[in-house]
C-alpha cells in the first residue's frame, strides 16, 4: 500500500486498523563509473514497495537525499548535513504518529544514514512517541552476500551492482564494469588507510580514485534477484514481528 497513491478518505481504514509504516531511504550520490547516482534510493524504495505489496503495510514516499558529504568530491553527489537529516527524519516520523502510526521501519540502503537514523529512533523511543528502527538489506542476509561474492565491496561493489542489474538494468553501464574494477580498489583494507587501528580516511576519495570497491564483474542480475528475494523475506518477517508487538513492550525499561 503506497501512501501517495491514495486519496485521504481512503487511508482512514488503514490508520484505524494498523500502526506500522515503512519509510524507504537512500541517497543520491556517486556509485562509480557504472552505476546511477540513484542506486541507494532505488534499492530502498524497491524493498519497501515490494514488502508493502506483500503485506499490506503502508509505504511512504522515498527520502532520496541523505548524509553523503563523504562523496562530495564526485560530480552530482547531493547531501544534507547530518543535523538537518536527523531533524527532518524526526519531524517526518512525528508527523506519522499524528495519524496513529507508532512503529516505523526505516528501509534504508545507504550506510551514511545508519547512525543518524538510530539516533532519531532512540530519541523517539525515549520519549515514548514511536518505535522507529533502521533496516539495511545486506545486513539482513550477510551469509548469502558472502556466498555470492568473493569480494562484495562495500560501496558500488558487486552486491549493489547486482541489485541494480536486477531492478533497473537499463541504468547500469555494463561496458564499464571492468573499468570500475580496475580503477577502484578491492576493499578498504587494500586502500591501506587504516593505520595502527585508526581510520585515517574521511571521504570515499581518500580510499579510491573512482569511488568504488570490489570486483564489479562478479555481479549479475541473477545474483541480484537472489539477494532481493532473500532480503525481502527478511523485511516481511521483521514487519510482521513488529506489527504484532504490544507498543508498551517496545518502550525502554524502567529505571532499576
PASEBA-1860 file (N, C-alpha, C; in nm, 3 decimals):
! residues 256
1> XXXXXXXX> 0.085/-0.119/0.000/0.000/0.000/0.000/0.089/0.124/0.000 ~ 0.084/0.200/-0.110/0.169/0.317/-0.123/0.089/0.441/-0.090 ~ 0.127/0.510/0.016/0.050/0.621/0.070/0.014/0.725/-0.036 ~ 0.110/0.763/-0.117/0.088/0.875/-0.209/-0.008/0.844/-0.322 ~ -0.040/0.718/-0.342/-0.134/0.681/-0.448/-0.280/0.697/-0.407 ~ -0.306/0.718/-0.277/-0.442/0.715/-0.226/-0.494/0.853/-0.190 ~ -0.625/0.873/-0.207/-0.691/0.993/-0.156/-0.708/0.981/-0.005 ~ -0.712/1.095/0.064/-0.709/1.089/0.211/-0.827/1.012/0.271
9> XXXXXXXX> -0.950/1.019/0.217/-1.055/0.941/0.282/-1.031/0.790/0.277 ~ -0.956/0.747/0.175/-0.932/0.604/0.157/-0.821/0.551/0.246 ~ -0.751/0.641/0.316/-0.646/0.598/0.408/-0.699/0.579/0.550 ~ -0.820/0.624/0.576/-0.873/0.620/0.713/-0.878/0.478/0.768 ~ -0.920/0.383/0.687/-0.935/0.247/0.737/-0.799/0.186/0.774 ~ -0.694/0.224/0.699/-0.560/0.173/0.734/-0.518/0.224/0.872 ~ -0.531/0.353/0.893/-0.487/0.411/1.019/-0.573/0.365/1.136 ~ -0.695/0.323/1.109/-0.780/0.271/1.215/-0.739/0.130/1.257
17> XXXXXXXX> -0.681/0.055/1.163/-0.652/-0.086/1.191/-0.504/-0.119/1.205 ~ -0.415/-0.034/1.153/-0.272/-0.062/1.154/-0.194/0.053/1.215 ~ -0.075/0.021/1.265/0.007/0.124/1.329/0.152/0.121/1.280 ~ 0.177/0.053/1.166/0.311/0.037/1.113/0.326/0.107/0.979 ~ 0.441/0.173/0.960/0.474/0.233/0.831/0.616/0.197/0.791 ~ 0.635/0.174/0.662/0.767/0.153/0.603/0.810/0.284/0.537 ~ 0.928/0.333/0.574/0.980/0.459/0.518/1.109/0.428/0.442 ~ 1.105/0.424/0.308/1.227/0.395/0.232/1.322/0.514/0.226
25> XXXXXXXX> 1.451/0.485/0.237/1.554/0.589/0.232/1.673/0.540/0.152 ~ 1.749/0.637/0.103/1.873/0.605/0.037/1.958/0.729/0.025 ~ 2.009/0.751/-0.094/2.093/0.868/-0.119/2.091/0.898/-0.267 ~ 2.146/1.012/-0.303/2.174/1.045/-0.443/2.322/1.083/-0.445 ~ 2.404/0.988/-0.481/2.549/1.004/-0.468/2.620/0.915/-0.569 ~ 2.745/0.944/-0.593/2.823/0.866/-0.687/2.829/0.719/-0.646 ~ 2.818/0.633/-0.745/2.838/0.489/-0.726/2.929/0.435/-0.835 ~ 3.037/0.512/-0.861/3.134/0.468/-0.958/3.096/0.501/-1.101
33> XXXXXXXX> 3.176/0.458/-1.197/3.150/0.491/-1.337/3.040/0.408/-1.400 ~ 2.989/0.307/-1.329/2.898/0.210/-1.391/2.756/0.214/-1.337 ~ 2.734/0.275/-1.221/2.602/0.274/-1.159/2.545/0.415/-1.148 ~ 2.412/0.427/-1.146/2.350/0.560/-1.134/2.364/0.616/-0.993 ~ 2.357/0.747/-0.984/2.362/0.811/-0.852/2.238/0.779/-0.769 ~ 2.135/0.727/-0.834/2.012/0.689/-0.765/2.021/0.553/-0.697 ~ 2.134/0.485/-0.709/2.145/0.344/-0.667/2.080/0.317/-0.531 ~ 2.121/0.390/-0.429/2.073/0.357/-0.294/1.923/0.380/-0.278
41> XXXXXXXX> 1.873/0.492/-0.331/1.730/0.514/-0.308/1.644/0.425/-0.397 ~ 1.696/0.381/-0.511/1.623/0.283/-0.591/1.610/0.151/-0.516 ~ 1.717/0.110/-0.451/1.715/-0.016/-0.376/1.621/-0.006/-0.256 ~ 1.634/0.103/-0.179/1.549/0.119/-0.062/1.401/0.120/-0.098 ~ 1.367/0.194/-0.204/1.227/0.202/-0.244/1.176/0.068/-0.296 ~ 1.259/-0.004/-0.370/1.216/-0.134/-0.424/1.180/-0.230/-0.311 ~ 1.261/-0.233/-0.207/1.230/-0.322/-0.094/1.102/-0.279/-0.024 ~ 1.089/-0.151/0.004/0.971/-0.104/0.077/0.844/-0.128/-0.003
49> XXXXXXXX> 0.848/-0.100/-0.134/0.729/-0.119/-0.217/0.694/-0.268/-0.228 ~ 0.795/-0.351/-0.245/0.772/-0.495/-0.254/0.706/-0.549/-0.128 ~ 0.759/-0.512/-0.014/0.707/-0.564/0.113/0.570/-0.505/0.144 ~ 0.549/-0.379/0.108/0.416/-0.321/0.125/0.313/-0.397/0.040 ~ 0.351/-0.433/-0.082/0.262/-0.510/-0.168/0.233/-0.648/-0.109 ~ 0.334/-0.710/-0.051/0.318/-0.846/0.001/0.243/-0.851/0.133 ~ 0.253/-0.746/0.213/0.197/-0.749/0.348/0.075/-0.660/0.367 ~ 0.061/-0.559/0.282/-0.046/-0.462/0.301/-0.009/-0.348/0.393
57> XXXXXXXX> 0.113/-0.347/0.446/0.155/-0.237/0.532/0.183/-0.112/0.447 ~ 0.179/0.000/0.511/0.190/0.129/0.444/0.333/0.162/0.408 ~ 0.353/0.208/0.285/0.483/0.256/0.239/0.472/0.404/0.208 ~ 0.558/0.484/0.263/0.558/0.628/0.239/0.644/0.661/0.117 ~ 0.639/0.784/0.068/0.734/0.826/-0.035/0.879/0.813/0.014 ~ 0.969/0.804/-0.081/1.110/0.777/-0.053/1.187/0.904/-0.021 ~ 1.278/0.894/0.076/1.374/1.000/0.106/1.496/0.975/0.018 ~ 1.515/1.059/-0.082/1.615/1.033/-0.185/1.754/1.090/-0.157
65> XXXXXXXX> 1.763/1.189/-0.070/1.892/1.252/-0.039/1.921/1.232/0.108 ~ 2.040/1.183/0.138/2.077/1.155/0.276/2.209/1.217/0.314 ~ 2.277/1.154/0.408/2.406/1.202/0.459/2.516/1.145/0.370 ~ 2.560/1.223/0.274/2.654/1.174/0.171/2.770/1.269/0.148 ~ 2.799/1.355/0.243/2.907/1.451/0.225/3.041/1.388/0.199 ~ 3.059/1.263/0.241/3.187/1.194/0.219/3.206/1.151/0.074 ~ 3.106/1.176/-0.012/3.121/1.150/-0.155/3.122/1.281/-0.235 ~ 3.138/1.393/-0.170/3.116/1.524/-0.232/3.215/1.556/-0.342
73> XXXXXXXX> 3.331/1.490/-0.346/3.430/1.521/-0.450/3.388/1.472/-0.588 ~ 3.286/1.387/-0.594/3.243/1.329/-0.720/3.122/1.404/-0.775 ~ 3.123/1.431/-0.904/3.020/1.511/-0.969/2.879/1.461/-0.936 ~ 2.791/1.554/-0.902/2.649/1.525/-0.889/2.603/1.476/-0.754 ~ 2.695/1.435/-0.668/2.654/1.388/-0.536/2.578/1.497/-0.462 ~ 2.466/1.459/-0.404/2.384/1.550/-0.324/2.385/1.502/-0.179 ~ 2.378/1.597/-0.087/2.376/1.558/0.054/2.317/1.670/0.138 ~ 2.279/1.633/0.259/2.240/1.731/0.361/2.330/1.708/0.482
81> XXXXXXXX> 2.342/1.811/0.563/2.423/1.797/0.684/2.355/1.699/0.780 ~ 2.433/1.623/0.856/2.375/1.523/0.947/2.268/1.580/1.040 ~ 2.290/1.698/1.095/2.191/1.755/1.187/2.060/1.784/1.116 ~ 2.068/1.833/0.992/1.947/1.861/0.914/1.873/1.731/0.881 ~ 1.948/1.627/0.848/1.888/1.497/0.819/1.816/1.442/0.941 ~ 1.882/1.448/1.057/1.819/1.396/1.179/1.692/1.474/1.211 ~ 1.699/1.605/1.200/1.582/1.688/1.230/1.467/1.656/1.135 ~ 1.499/1.641/1.007/1.397/1.611/0.907/1.332/1.476/0.936
89> XXXXXXXX> 1.414/1.374/0.962/1.359/1.240/0.984/1.278/1.234/1.113 ~ 1.320/1.304/1.215/1.242/1.306/1.338/1.108/1.376/1.314 ~ 1.110/1.488/1.243/0.986/1.559/1.215/0.892/1.474/1.131 ~ 0.945/1.408/1.029/0.862/1.323/0.944/0.798/1.210/1.025 ~ 0.876/1.150/1.113/0.825/1.039/1.193/0.718/1.087/1.291 ~ 0.742/1.201/1.352/0.640/1.257/1.441/0.512/1.288/1.364 ~ 0.527/1.332/1.240/0.411/1.356/1.156/0.328/1.229/1.141 ~ 0.395/1.117/1.117/0.323/0.990/1.101/0.247/0.952/1.228
97> XXXXXXXX> 0.302/0.987/1.342/0.234/0.949/1.467/0.102/1.022/1.485 ~ 0.086/1.138/1.421/-0.041/1.209/1.433/-0.154/1.134/1.364 ~ -0.118/1.040/1.275/-0.219/0.959/1.206/-0.239/0.823/1.273 ~ -0.167/0.800/1.384/-0.184/0.674/1.454/-0.070/0.575/1.436 ~ 0.031/0.611/1.358/0.147/0.524/1.342/0.235/0.536/1.467 ~ 0.269/0.424/1.529/0.358/0.431/1.644/0.480/0.340/1.629 ~ 0.493/0.277/1.512/0.613/0.198/1.484/0.649/0.215/1.336 ~ 0.779/0.235/1.313/0.828/0.269/1.179/0.952/0.185/1.150
105> XXXXXXXX> 0.960/0.136/1.028/1.083/0.072/0.981/1.143/0.162/0.874 ~ 1.262/0.213/0.901/1.336/0.291/0.802/1.404/0.190/0.709 ~ 1.349/0.173/0.590/1.403/0.078/0.492/1.516/0.149/0.419 ~ 1.635/0.134/0.472/1.748/0.218/0.437/1.849/0.141/0.353 ~ 1.902/0.203/0.249/2.002/0.138/0.164/2.130/0.220/0.153 ~ 2.154/0.310/0.249/2.274/0.393/0.246/2.340/0.391/0.384 ~ 2.464/0.343/0.386/2.535/0.331/0.513/2.554/0.461/0.587 ~ 2.566/0.573/0.514/2.586/0.702/0.578/2.468/0.749/0.660
113> XXXXXXXX> 2.350/0.689/0.638/2.231/0.728/0.714/2.217/0.653/0.846 ~ 2.287/0.542/0.861/2.257/0.446/0.968/2.263/0.509/1.106 ~ 2.376/0.567/1.143/2.392/0.616/1.280/2.292/0.726/1.312 ~ 2.255/0.804/1.211/2.163/0.915/1.233/2.019/0.865/1.250 ~ 1.982/0.763/1.175/1.850/0.704/1.192/1.838/0.637/1.329 ~ 1.944/0.574/1.373/1.942/0.510/1.505/1.931/0.615/1.616 ~ 1.996/0.728/1.597/1.985/0.835/1.695/1.843/0.888/1.702 ~ 1.780/0.909/1.585/1.641/0.955/1.581/1.550/0.853/1.649
121> XXXXXXXX> 1.568/0.727/1.614/1.486/0.623/1.673/1.501/0.615/1.824 ~ 1.623/0.629/1.872/1.646/0.625/2.016/1.575/0.739/2.087 ~ 1.582/0.859/2.030/1.518/0.975/2.093/1.366/0.959/2.096 ~ 1.308/0.914/1.988/1.162/0.896/1.983/1.117/0.788/2.081 ~ 1.197/0.684/2.095/1.164/0.577/2.189/1.174/0.625/2.333 ~ 1.279/0.701/2.362/1.295/0.753/2.499/1.177/0.840/2.538 ~ 1.122/0.912/2.441/1.008/1.000/2.469/0.875/0.926/2.464 ~ 0.877/0.798/2.426/0.754/0.722/2.418/0.666/0.761/2.301
129> XXXXXXXX> 0.726/0.823/2.198/0.649/0.872/2.084/0.628/0.763/1.979 ~ 0.735/0.691/1.948/0.729/0.589/1.844/0.847/0.494/1.862 ~ 0.832/0.377/1.805/0.942/0.280/1.799/0.985/0.273/1.653 ~ 1.098/0.338/1.621/1.145/0.350/1.483/1.282/0.285/1.472 ~ 1.293/0.185/1.384/1.418/0.110/1.371/1.468/0.115/1.227 ~ 1.598/0.103/1.213/1.664/0.108/1.083/1.691/-0.033/1.035 ~ 1.669/-0.056/0.904/1.693/-0.188/0.843/1.776/-0.169/0.717 ~ 1.884/-0.248/0.705/1.968/-0.246/0.585/1.961/-0.382/0.519
137> XXXXXXXX> 1.933/-0.383/0.391/1.906/-0.510/0.322/2.022/-0.608/0.331 ~ 2.146/-0.562/0.308/2.259/-0.655/0.306/2.291/-0.709/0.444 ~ 2.259/-0.632/0.547/2.285/-0.680/0.683/2.183/-0.784/0.727 ~ 2.074/-0.797/0.653/1.973/-0.898/0.686/2.007/-1.034/0.627 ~ 2.101/-1.038/0.531/2.136/-1.164/0.464/2.289/-1.173/0.446 ~ 2.366/-1.155/0.552/2.512/-1.149/0.536/2.573/-1.277/0.479 ~ 2.520/-1.393/0.517/2.578/-1.518/0.469/2.560/-1.533/0.319 ~ 2.442/-1.495/0.268/2.419/-1.505/0.124/2.509/-1.409/0.048
145> XXXXXXXX> 2.524/-1.287/0.099/2.613/-1.191/0.034/2.755/-1.247/0.026 ~ 2.801/-1.305/0.136/2.937/-1.361/0.137/2.949/-1.481/0.044 ~ 2.843/-1.561/0.034/2.847/-1.679/-0.053/2.850/-1.641/-0.201 ~ 2.781/-1.533/-0.238/2.767/-1.497/-0.379/2.888/-1.424/-0.435 ~ 2.962/-1.353/-0.347/3.070/-1.269/-0.396/3.199/-1.295/-0.320 ~ 3.307/-1.309/-0.395/3.438/-1.327/-0.332/3.478/-1.201/-0.257 ~ 3.448/-1.084/-0.316/3.474/-0.955/-0.253/3.355/-0.866/-0.283 ~ 3.273/-0.837/-0.181/3.144/-0.774/-0.211/3.146/-0.621/-0.209
153> XXXXXXXX> 3.259/-0.562/-0.184/3.260/-0.416/-0.194/3.345/-0.349/-0.086 ~ 3.287/-0.260/-0.011/3.143/-0.238/0.006/3.079/-0.146/-0.100 ~ 3.123/-0.022/-0.111/3.046/0.077/-0.186/3.061/0.058/-0.336 ~ 2.946/0.051/-0.409/2.949/0.037/-0.553/3.006/-0.094/-0.600 ~ 3.016/-0.191/-0.510/3.073/-0.320/-0.544/2.973/-0.413/-0.610 ~ 3.006/-0.541/-0.619/2.920/-0.634/-0.693/2.781/-0.654/-0.632 ~ 2.768/-0.639/-0.499/2.634/-0.661/-0.442/2.538/-0.550/-0.486 ~ 2.581/-0.424/-0.484/2.494/-0.316/-0.531/2.479/-0.320/-0.683
161> XXXXXXXX> 2.586/-0.357/-0.751/2.578/-0.369/-0.897/2.476/-0.475/-0.936 ~ 2.480/-0.590/-0.870/2.384/-0.697/-0.899/2.241/-0.652/-0.872 ~ 2.222/-0.577/-0.764/2.087/-0.531/-0.731/2.031/-0.441/-0.840 ~ 2.112/-0.347/-0.890/2.063/-0.256/-0.994/2.052/-0.329/-1.128 ~ 2.139/-0.425/-1.153/2.123/-0.506/-1.275/1.988/-0.577/-1.276 ~ 1.941/-0.616/-1.158/1.812/-0.683/-1.148/1.696/-0.584/-1.149 ~ 1.708/-0.477/-1.071/1.597/-0.383/-1.054/1.582/-0.285/-1.170 ~ 1.694/-0.230/-1.216/1.691/-0.125/-1.320/1.806/-0.147/-1.418
169> XXXXXXXX> 1.803/-0.256/-1.494/1.920/-0.293/-1.577/1.960/-0.187/-1.679 ~ 1.862/-0.108/-1.725/1.894/-0.008/-1.826/1.980/0.105/-1.771 ~ 1.992/0.115/-1.638/2.071/0.221/-1.577/2.216/0.178/-1.549 ~ 2.247/0.051/-1.573/2.382/0.001/-1.547/2.466/0.008/-1.676 ~ 2.586/0.065/-1.663/2.681/0.069/-1.775/2.762/-0.060/-1.771 ~ 2.709/-0.166/-1.829/2.777/-0.296/-1.824/2.912/-0.291/-1.895 ~ 2.927/-0.200/-1.989/3.054/-0.189/-2.061/3.162/-0.123/-1.978 ~ 3.127/-0.077/-1.857/3.225/-0.011/-1.770/3.258/-0.095/-1.645
177> XXXXXXXX> 3.211/-0.218/-1.638/3.233/-0.299/-1.518/3.382/-0.328/-1.497 ~ 3.453/-0.358/-1.603/3.596/-0.383/-1.589/3.670/-0.256/-1.549 ~ 3.629/-0.144/-1.607/3.689/-0.016/-1.569/3.666/0.012/-1.420 ~ 3.544/-0.013/-1.373/3.513/0.010/-1.232/3.603/-0.075/-1.142 ~ 3.620/-0.201/-1.181/3.706/-0.291/-1.103/3.852/-0.247/-1.108 ~ 3.900/-0.216/-1.227/4.043/-0.193/-1.246/4.090/-0.057/-1.196 ~ 4.001/0.042/-1.189/4.041/0.175/-1.142/3.998/0.201/-0.998 ~ 3.928/0.105/-0.938/3.893/0.114/-0.797/3.990/0.032/-0.713
185> XXXXXXXX> 3.947/-0.003/-0.592/4.028/-0.090/-0.506/3.939/-0.202/-0.455 ~ 3.998/-0.318/-0.423/3.917/-0.431/-0.379/3.843/-0.406/-0.248 ~ 3.908/-0.339/-0.152/3.847/-0.321/-0.021/3.914/-0.205/0.050 ~ 3.854/-0.162/0.161/3.915/-0.057/0.244/4.052/-0.104/0.294 ~ 4.062/-0.231/0.327/4.190/-0.285/0.373/4.298/-0.267/0.266 ~ 4.261/-0.293/0.142/4.357/-0.278/0.032/4.394/-0.133/0.007 ~ 4.306/-0.040/0.046/4.337/0.102/0.030/4.447/0.147/0.125 ~ 4.472/0.067/0.229/4.580/0.094/0.326/4.563/0.229/0.394
193> XXXXXXXX> 4.439/0.258/0.434/4.411/0.385/0.502/4.372/0.365/0.648 ~ 4.387/0.242/0.697/4.372/0.217/0.841/4.513/0.200/0.897 ~ 4.552/0.293/0.982/4.689/0.298/1.033/4.690/0.275/1.184 ~ 4.750/0.165/1.227/4.767/0.138/1.369/4.635/0.148/1.446 ~ 4.528/0.097/1.383/4.398/0.096/1.447/4.314/0.220/1.425 ~ 4.365/0.319/1.349/4.292/0.443/1.324/4.246/0.448/1.179 ~ 4.119/0.485/1.160/4.067/0.508/1.025/4.113/0.648/0.981 ~ 4.217/0.654/0.902/4.275/0.783/0.864/4.203/0.848/0.747
201> XXXXXXXX> 4.102/0.783/0.693/4.025/0.840/0.581/3.897/0.903/0.632 ~ 3.851/1.005/0.563/3.724/1.070/0.592/3.628/1.061/0.474 ~ 3.681/1.066/0.354/3.599/1.068/0.233/3.628/0.945/0.148 ~ 3.530/0.911/0.062/3.550/0.800/-0.031/3.672/0.823/-0.118 ~ 3.695/0.948/-0.157/3.807/0.980/-0.245/3.942/0.957/-0.178 ~ 3.944/0.947/-0.045/4.068/0.916/0.025/4.110/0.771/0.002 ~ 4.011/0.687/-0.033/4.037/0.544/-0.049/4.046/0.498/-0.193 ~ 3.967/0.560/-0.281/3.953/0.507/-0.416/3.932/0.620/-0.516
209> XXXXXXXX> 4.009/0.618/-0.625/4.002/0.725/-0.724/3.869/0.729/-0.797 ~ 3.805/0.614/-0.814/3.679/0.613/-0.890/3.556/0.601/-0.800 ~ 3.578/0.595/-0.669/3.467/0.598/-0.574/3.412/0.466/-0.529 ~ 3.464/0.354/-0.583/3.404/0.224/-0.551/3.509/0.119/-0.515 ~ 3.456/0.009/-0.461/3.539/-0.103/-0.416/3.489/-0.233/-0.479 ~ 3.572/-0.335/-0.478/3.529/-0.468/-0.516/3.543/-0.500/-0.663 ~ 3.498/-0.620/-0.699/3.503/-0.668/-0.836/3.363/-0.664/-0.896 ~ 3.334/-0.559/-0.969/3.200/-0.540/-1.024/3.166/-0.642/-1.133
217> XXXXXXXX> 3.268/-0.705/-1.192/3.241/-0.805/-1.296/3.185/-0.934/-1.237 ~ 3.186/-0.946/-1.107/3.131/-1.064/-1.039/2.980/-1.054/-1.020 ~ 2.922/-0.943/-1.062/2.778/-0.920/-1.042/2.698/-0.974/-1.160 ~ 2.570/-1.003/-1.133/2.477/-1.041/-1.239/2.336/-1.015/-1.190 ~ 2.244/-1.002/-1.285/2.103/-0.982/-1.249/2.049/-1.103/-1.173 ~ 2.098/-1.221/-1.207/2.052/-1.342/-1.138/2.090/-1.338/-0.990 ~ 2.211/-1.293/-0.961/2.252/-1.279/-0.821/2.171/-1.169/-0.754 ~ 2.143/-1.062/-0.827/2.061/-0.955/-0.772/1.923/-1.004/-0.734
225> XXXXXXXX> 1.865/-1.089/-0.816/1.732/-1.144/-0.786/1.737/-1.229/-0.659 ~ 1.841/-1.310/-0.643/1.855/-1.389/-0.521/1.862/-1.300/-0.398 ~ 1.943/-1.195/-0.407/1.957/-1.102/-0.296/1.824/-1.034/-0.264 ~ 1.755/-0.989/-0.367/1.631/-0.915/-0.347/1.524/-1.004/-0.283 ~ 1.511/-1.124/-0.331/1.409/-1.213/-0.277/1.439/-1.251/-0.132 ~ 1.565/-1.281/-0.104/1.602/-1.323/0.032/1.585/-1.209/0.131 ~ 1.631/-1.088/0.094/1.620/-0.975/0.187/1.474/-0.930/0.201 ~ 1.396/-0.940/0.094/1.254/-0.907/0.104/1.185/-0.998/0.205
233> XXXXXXXX> 1.220/-1.126/0.203/1.162/-1.219/0.301/1.196/-1.176/0.443 ~ 1.319/-1.130/0.463/1.359/-1.085/0.596/1.280/-0.962/0.640 ~ 1.258/-0.869/0.546/1.183/-0.748/0.580/1.035/-0.780/0.605 ~ 0.979/-0.875/0.534/0.843/-0.920/0.563/0.834/-0.972/0.705 ~ 0.929/-1.056/0.742/0.927/-1.114/0.877/0.946/-1.008/0.984 ~ 1.034/-0.912/0.959/1.054/-0.804/1.055/0.927/-0.722/1.070 ~ 0.862/-0.690/0.958/0.739/-0.611/0.962/0.630/-0.682/1.041 ~ 0.614/-0.809/1.015/0.510/-0.885/1.084/0.540/-0.899/1.232
241> XXXXXXXX> 0.668/-0.918/1.265/0.706/-0.925/1.407/0.675/-0.793/1.476 ~ 0.716/-0.683/1.414/0.698/-0.553/1.479/0.551/-0.518/1.494 ~ 0.472/-0.548/1.393/0.329/-0.517/1.400/0.259/-0.595/1.510 ~ 0.313/-0.712/1.545/0.248/-0.797/1.645/0.282/-0.760/1.789 ~ 0.380/-0.671/1.807/0.424/-0.638/1.943/0.328/-0.540/2.010 ~ 0.313/-0.554/2.141/0.244/-0.452/2.219/0.336/-0.331/2.229 ~ 0.282/-0.213/2.203/0.366/-0.094/2.199/0.439/-0.073/2.331 ~ 0.374/-0.099/2.443/0.438/-0.079/2.573/0.563/-0.166/2.588
249> XXXXXXXX> 0.561/-0.282/2.526/0.677/-0.371/2.536/0.796/-0.321/2.453 ~ 0.772/-0.227/2.364/0.879/-0.173/2.280/0.949/-0.054/2.343 ~ 0.892/-0.002/2.451/0.948/0.116/2.515/1.060/0.077/2.612 ~ 1.142/0.175/2.654/1.254/0.144/2.744/1.206/0.085/2.877 ~ 1.292/0.004/2.936/1.264/-0.048/3.069/1.266/0.063/3.172 ~ 1.196/0.043/3.279/1.201/0.138/3.389/1.340/0.136/3.454 ~ 1.372/0.247/3.521/1.500/0.254/3.594/1.504/0.147/3.701 ~ 1.618/0.082/3.715/1.631/-0.024/3.817/1.641/0.039/3.956
END
